[in-house]
Amino acid sequence: MRIVSLFILLFFIIGCGYRPSAQLAKSIIGESVYVYVAMSRIDPQNTVLIKDAIQAAFVDRFGSKITSRIKAASILEVSLAGVDFKPLVYDANGYVISYRTVAKLKIDYVLSSGEKGSVATSGEYDFPIEADSIISDTKRFEAIRYACVDAIDEFTAIIAVKGLQREQK
């Protein structure tokens, strides 16, 4: 019975023309991408630390290779527009035990089709800390990195919509 149900589900998904958003985004981005991460005046120390994480997230999401600006099918220039830490949960004594990190990215792009644009995205990441303690540098970096990856996921969705619109024309 399970196999039949799985077969019907797969047939329905394939029959509807479902394609993952990453696949649509990759058709827009192309096989190679140049990702430049601009230094942030707001948070220069973390920009250096998250640069590799941002580049790795783009490779993971789009399945494209990072290459030089000259050889790239698409060019993405990413800047960290802001980082904010907001208390989420307090314990019975009033100490913060959970924070939400919000990272804002500005992404300027030139796609393989020659289309240019700019997108502002934001990502969130929630994390706990011990009561009556401060956020360590490691936790801060990790939170910013995961929030940036979430913002990149938002960019992936935007590019996937562009791919879907292009296919429908």
C-alpha positions as CSV (number, residue, x, y, z in Angstrom):
1,M,0.0,0.0,0.0
2,R,2.8,2.4,0.8
3,I,4.5,1.8,-2.5
4,V,1.3,2.5,-4.4
5,S,0.7,5.7,-2.3
6,L,4.3,6.8,-3.0
7,F,3.9,6.1,-6.7
8,I,0.7,8.1,-6.9
9,L,2.3,11.0,-5.0
10,L,5.4,11.0,-7.3
11,F,3.2,10.8,-10.4
12,F,1.1,13.8,-9.1
13,I,4.2,15.9,-8.4
14,I,5.9,15.1,-11.7
15,G,2.6,15.5,-13.6
16,C,2.1,18.9,-12.2
17,G,5.5,20.0,-13.6
18,Y,7.0,20.5,-10.2
19,R,10.6,21.7,-10.3
20,P,12.7,22.6,-7.2
21,S,13.3,26.3,-6.8
22,A,17.1,25.7,-6.8
23,Q,16.8,24.1,-10.3
24,L,14.9,27.1,-11.6
25,A,17.5,29.5,-10.0
26,K,20.4,27.6,-11.5
27,S,18.9,28.0,-14.9
28,I,19.0,31.7,-14.4
29,I,22.4,31.9,-12.7
30,G,24.2,29.6,-15.0
31,E,27.1,27.1,-14.5
32,S,29.6,29.6,-13.1
33,V,29.2,32.5,-10.7
34,Y,31.4,35.2,-9.3
35,V,30.5,36.2,-5.8
36,Y,32.1,39.3,-4.3
37,V,31.4,40.0,-0.6
38,A,32.0,43.6,0.2
39,M,33.5,44.6,3.5
40,S,30.9,46.1,5.9
41,R,31.7,49.3,7.8
42,I,29.0,48.2,10.3
43,D,30.6,44.8,11.1
44,P,34.1,44.4,9.5
45,Q,35.3,41.7,11.7
46,N,32.3,39.4,11.0
47,T,32.3,40.2,7.3
48,V,35.7,38.6,6.9
49,L,34.6,35.6,8.9
50,I,31.3,35.1,6.9
51,K,32.7,35.7,3.5
52,D,33.5,32.0,2.9
53,A,30.2,30.9,4.4
54,I,28.3,33.2,2.0
55,Q,30.2,31.9,-1.0
56,A,29.7,28.3,0.1
57,A,26.0,29.0,0.5
58,F,25.7,30.3,-3.0
59,V,27.5,27.3,-4.4
60,D,25.3,25.0,-2.4
61,R,22.0,26.7,-3.4
62,F,22.7,27.2,-7.1
63,G,25.1,24.2,-7.8
64,S,27.3,26.6,-9.7
65,K,31.1,26.9,-9.6
66,I,32.7,30.0,-8.1
67,T,35.0,31.5,-10.7
68,S,36.7,34.7,-11.7
69,R,34.7,37.7,-12.7
70,I,35.8,37.4,-16.3
71,K,34.8,33.7,-16.7
72,A,31.5,34.0,-14.7
73,A,28.1,33.6,-16.3
74,S,26.6,35.6,-13.5
75,I,28.1,38.2,-11.1
76,L,26.8,38.6,-7.5
77,E,28.0,41.4,-5.3
78,V,26.9,40.9,-1.7
79,S,27.1,43.4,1.1
80,L,26.1,43.0,4.7
81,A,23.6,45.9,5.2
82,G,23.0,45.2,8.9
83,V,23.0,42.8,11.8
84,D,20.7,42.9,14.7
85,F,20.4,40.8,17.9
86,K,17.0,40.8,19.5
87,P,16.1,39.1,22.8
88,L,13.4,36.5,22.3
89,V,12.9,34.6,25.5
90,Y,13.5,35.5,29.2
91,D,13.8,33.1,32.1
92,A,11.8,33.5,35.4
93,N,14.5,35.9,36.7
94,G,14.3,38.2,33.7
95,Y,17.6,37.1,32.1
96,V,17.6,36.6,28.3
97,I,18.0,32.9,27.4
98,S,17.3,33.1,23.6
99,Y,18.1,35.6,20.9
100,R,17.1,36.2,17.3
101,T,19.7,37.4,14.9
102,V,18.5,39.3,11.8
103,A,21.0,39.8,9.0
104,K,20.2,42.1,6.1
105,L,22.0,41.6,2.8
106,K,22.0,43.7,-0.3
107,I,22.7,41.7,-3.4
108,D,23.5,43.4,-6.7
109,Y,23.5,41.0,-9.6
110,V,24.2,40.6,-13.3
111,L,22.6,37.4,-14.5
112,S,23.7,35.2,-17.4
113,S,21.0,36.7,-19.5
114,G,22.5,40.2,-19.0
115,E,19.7,41.3,-16.7
116,K,20.9,43.6,-13.9
117,G,19.2,44.3,-10.6
118,S,19.5,44.7,-6.9
119,V,17.7,42.9,-4.1
120,A,17.6,43.5,-0.3
121,T,17.0,40.3,1.6
122,S,17.0,39.4,5.3
123,G,17.5,36.2,7.2
124,E,16.9,35.1,10.8
125,Y,18.4,32.7,13.2
126,D,17.3,31.9,16.7
127,F,19.7,30.6,19.3
128,P,19.8,30.0,23.0
129,I,22.4,31.2,25.5
130,E,22.9,30.4,29.2
131,A,21.0,32.6,31.6
132,D,23.1,35.6,32.9
133,S,25.7,35.2,30.2
134,I,26.8,37.2,27.2
135,I,27.0,36.2,23.6
136,S,30.4,34.7,22.8
137,D,32.2,35.6,19.6
138,T,31.7,32.1,18.4
139,K,28.0,32.2,18.9
140,R,27.8,35.6,17.3
141,F,29.7,34.5,14.2
142,E,27.6,31.3,13.9
143,A,24.3,33.3,14.3
144,I,25.3,35.8,11.7
145,R,26.4,33.1,9.3
146,Y,23.2,31.1,9.6
147,A,21.1,34.3,9.3
148,C,23.0,35.2,6.1
149,V,22.4,31.7,4.7
150,D,18.7,32.3,5.4
151,A,18.9,35.6,3.5
152,I,20.5,33.8,0.6
153,D,17.7,31.3,0.6
154,E,15.3,34.3,0.1
155,F,17.4,35.5,-2.8
156,T,17.3,31.9,-4.3
157,A,13.5,32.1,-4.2
158,I,13.5,35.5,-5.9
159,I,15.7,34.2,-8.7
160,A,13.6,31.1,-9.0
161,V,10.5,33.3,-9.6
162,K,12.4,35.1,-12.3
163,G,13.2,31.8,-13.9
164,L,9.6,30.7,-13.7
165,Q,8.5,34.0,-15.3
166,R,11.1,33.6,-18.0
167,E,9.9,30.1,-18.8
168,Q,6.3,31.2,-19.1
169,K,7.1,33.9,-21.7
